[in-house]
Amino acid sequence: MELIHNNTWDLLECRRWRELQVYSKNLDPNVVSQMKKIIQELTTTGSPSLDVNTLKKFKRLCRDGDDNVRFAFYLIMSQLKKNHSEIRLSASQVADELFNRSHAFREILVNYLNEFLALTTETEASKPLPPPKAAAVKMKTDTLKMIQQWYDKYGQGYRKLVIGYDYLKNCKHIDFNDIRARSVAERMKIEEEERKKQKIMALRLAKVLKEISEEKDEIMMCVKEAESCLQLLLPSPDDFLRDFSGSEVLQSKSNKNDDNKVDEKIPPCKSPSAENHTDGTYCLSNNPVSIVESPLRSPELDSCPQEENDNAKLRLLQYSNSSADTKLFENSSLERNDMEIETESDEKNVSDSNDSDKDECVDDQQLHGLHGPEYTIEVDLGQPDIFNVQETSDNIDVVRTLKESSKTISVNLLPKVTAWLEILSKTGAKEEDIKATIDLKVQLECVKQKCVELKLVSNEKQKLKDADSDEEDFEDVPEKEGYEPHIPAHLRTEYGLDKRETSAKPEHESASQKATLPLKTEKSWQWNLKEKLKKEYTADPTSLAAAMARVNPEKLNVDSSAESKSCPGDSKDSSQVPFKSFGTDLAFWDNPDEMEAPSIVKYDSLHRFWTPKEFDSEKPSQHDLSALRTRVVTYAGKFEPVKWTCRAPMPNGKLCERMDRYKCPFHGKVIPRDEHGNPQHDDVMPSSSGTRATCGESSSTEDNSTLPPWKDPELQREIEHATGKDLGSARSQKELEKKLVGKGKGKGKGKKTSNLTDINASKNTSRKRIENKIFNKGSVKRVCATLDSADYRRVRDKFGNQFNYSLS
Amino acid sequence: MSVQCGPNNPKKNIIQGLAYQSAGLIAPIQLQREINTSFVRQLELSRHKEVEATDAGAVNDLHVDTTENRYLLSGYSDGSIAVHDLHDLREDEYNNGEVDSLTYKLVCTVSAGSRYAHKRSIETVQWYPLDTGIFTSSGTDRVLKIWDANRLQTAEEYSFNGIVHCHHMSPVATRHTMVAVGTDSSVVKLVDPRAGSATHSLRGHKEGAVRAVQWSNKDEFILATGGIDNFAMLWDVRTAKGCLMKMQDNKKKSGYHRNTTHDGSVNGVEFTPDGHHLLTIGTDQKMYAWDTSSGKKLAMRYPTLSHIKRRSVKFCLTKSGSENFLFIPTGSSITSFGLVTPSRVQRLYGHYNNVNCTVFHADGQQMLSGGNDHKILVWSVRGDLDYSYYVNERRALAVEKMARQEAAAFGSGEQNEEDHLSRSIVNFQVQPHTLDTWSDDDEDDTEQNDVRR
């Protein structure tokens, strides 16, 4: 076993150390080896706490005699001298265990306390604690705590312990009071914080409650205002039917009649121009209404007063979809008798009635062309229509007020109430308060919803956009059916489809819509499929484009065409004929045989006027001719950036990260490899870029799957080194290794099997390795020699050794 | 005839020695020396005694007065000075009476803030040899101060050009009161307080500082000095010519090396009690003994030291034993060995940082040491184990007595009394701090928890 690592240990300490070793002489060699083994086991776990069973074994061995204990101390000290803080931490913990047990151990440790402190608490500046930093920090604080405890417990019995404690306190300025108090203080601090938090919570709660009580009236007022405006614009059937009941005029049983009457009775705010839409005002439900008759209740209903029936009947006409639905179902039986239905119902499911006492009813119904009491009437209340209120000089004030109040509700009040609710629920307010606030919120939301459905808000927006095209907008409205109108435009692109799918309730949808919707979606999907051939990403149903396609095919069309224009791949086939400059080969395109190389006149003499008489123009050679015929075309291939790495396995277990196009200078030709860096094919294939790229991608994704990027041990190690906090680089390293081993061959180097954090790993960085390569003596020498010889050659070529040249 | 007072059974040997003495076989002084020697051999860190702490810094020098052997003078690195009374050993109250810790009480201090105090670290302190009314101190603020010990004020101050490494007053001088001062300069100054100035200069060291000065303990005019020119010199202050002799080996050394006292600067010199020999300690981590009459090196091989830095070494030599022991601060330990049997080296561990100085207190058979851990530690015979036995015994008796009284007060029978007695003694014997406490959870449940000493 190596005992002395530190060369700074002087002679004296070495001698003292040898004294310690003597204790093993009196021991049974069996015990000695056993103890050595156990301490090795205990200290190389790398975990911040000791293994209980091993420790027990060790203590049992120590218990047999004082010499065992002393030898144990020797072992512990030798472990403490290891240059690894995790080993030291474990060793110091073992020391603590024995210190609390054995007098002999206490005595010997107290004798060597100076060394012990130097190794565990960094009392000597010349001996800093070894890495990893996290363990070192933990060891330091833990040991100080330990010594505090020892002092409290055994200080009276061991003089040197007291001296050591005083030394730490006085000379090293370690505040033991703080350590003692820290545990208490920590608790106090936490409690204090908790108290503070609660106080703040209570304050906030009180504030919110006060606000609520102050502003509740205001909110209610606002709500009431909005509601009354709504009433004025769209009087609820209840209101104006009350007039009917007063007049006691029997209603005519035709729907037409009814409609007319309503028209007559309509408050003046109803503009004549809106008369086209009067149908809409009553048939607010976009969706078919299915009425299931329950025959049992019909007699009672017959006896119901007319007024009530009327009321019930007209409740149908309430414009809120959901309320209309529910009420319809509630009152479906009431409306059976004298309900005026636009008989556009698609289906009438009539079933026979067995009960004799309903004959009258049947008769009654038969008057309306209904067969029996047991039937289902599905009422399609006409063309699903959105009703609009147009602003006229009559209702302008009301509309404006409504707009204003709806704006305050949506901008001001609703967020406020939501925030209140949040705070209330967080701070744990009383149930009543929360309930009241929820009620408030529901009311506000109801009003807001109504306003939105009235299209007041959205209309205004559109008006702002294009003031001229009001009418067109109105005409466009029906096309937008099926939208959730409250989804803002910018969000619709993102969420439109999903929202619609989730929020679309089947009972809201008309049969026709039911039929058309899947058709539509299918269409869009098919369209996507077509597109898919061109652009791959649209094929992904989760992608934005696909979603867009389903929501708004035209838009996507535009988008995609725009995109396709920008895409260089597609632009090739868009009738872009390659342009070529005119050349000889084009000039003689028809009969290339006639092509002649221009003859060159060569003058032998360069005299200005003295020229030889006859000069023979050289016959152009075949070579020149071919030069003319060849056309130089610059390679117009696309530059493809190198996306693949070499990925050859390296001795450190990682894969080569070099990105070379064809050949890695270290590992030769770049070939496809599997995730361990083994060649995928036995015969070394020249890499085609496409396969390489895909291979690289796939493998990189696989790498990701093995370990998440934040668990990269090297990165973690670096961070740990900088911060001194344990992030578990050792663990992830192990994990990685395990995975590598599990996957295949891995790097079965059979390294150390210990669980300690590898402290050299942080030094083994790519930078370091490159540095080692570059700055090693041999290479520097070689480079120097080359440079020197180049210099020498330059000087020699310039006759540098001759005086008159040497300065040039 | 000699008596061996070994550490094995000192009591028996003492009794044997006493028997020899009464038989007239050995002289009483001989026995005394033997016993003293045996005591010094058994020095350990005291379990009970401590010196009252001051809030000053590292302890740089200690000195016990030679007239009464009572007052411990200590100089600190922050310039303060403290005086402890070595006869005033009191039990401490604040330790709950658990351990009988005895403290040497502080008599007086010159705190660092005082206007008389040294501005910087004190290097040397010394009592006036004939009286405890005066002491001297010098330090790195280049000043030698002569103090009135009763008023704790400086009577005289002498400034020098460099750091005062050491100073010494002759313990046997009757015809002069000169203080030899070793400073950063190579000239040794002799300050005469009667004249009020440095009267003599001893030129002889070649260059650099003088790190050790020591008057002979036999001849009042003989002075030994050691400098960083690697020489230790012997002077007769009456001669103006130069040094009496340089301590140097006459053996030819190979090569360039000069014949110097040490191969490093001489940081400590000390006369043996008989005055015939001079011990020198150098930064070559060696100690040599020289004959003061011939200047020859003795053939004795002393153990190699360590941690002798470039600083004056404040070590001490016992005087009254048949064999005299050296206590040399070496790092965090104190190396101790006898002059006759230097191979038996003892190392005393107790300080947590460098030990700066040691001083032997002959009356108490104890050694005191000061170090950078701001502590003055007491090293006594067997670490006062005898005393702790005594205390335990006394306490047992006291407990017994108390139990008896209790029993008497109860007025109950004999049996009851014995019960009480045994119980109380058992209670007393359980000393929680120094017992093994192997707990049950380490072993099987069937095993009993054995409590062993």
Interface residues (C-beta under 8 A of the other chain):
Chain A: D10 L11 L12 R16 K56 K59 R60 R63 N100 R101 S102 H103 A104 R106 N111 L113 N114 L117 T123 K153 Y154 G155 Q156 G157 Y158 R159 K160 I163 G164 D166 Y167 N170 C171
Chain B: L45 S46 R47 A53 N95 N96 E98 V99 T304 S306 H307 T330 G331 S332 S333 R347 Y349 G350 H351 Y352 N353 N372 D373 H374 K375 L377 G383 Q431 P432 H433 T434 L435 D436 T437 W438 S439 D441 D442 E443 R452 R453
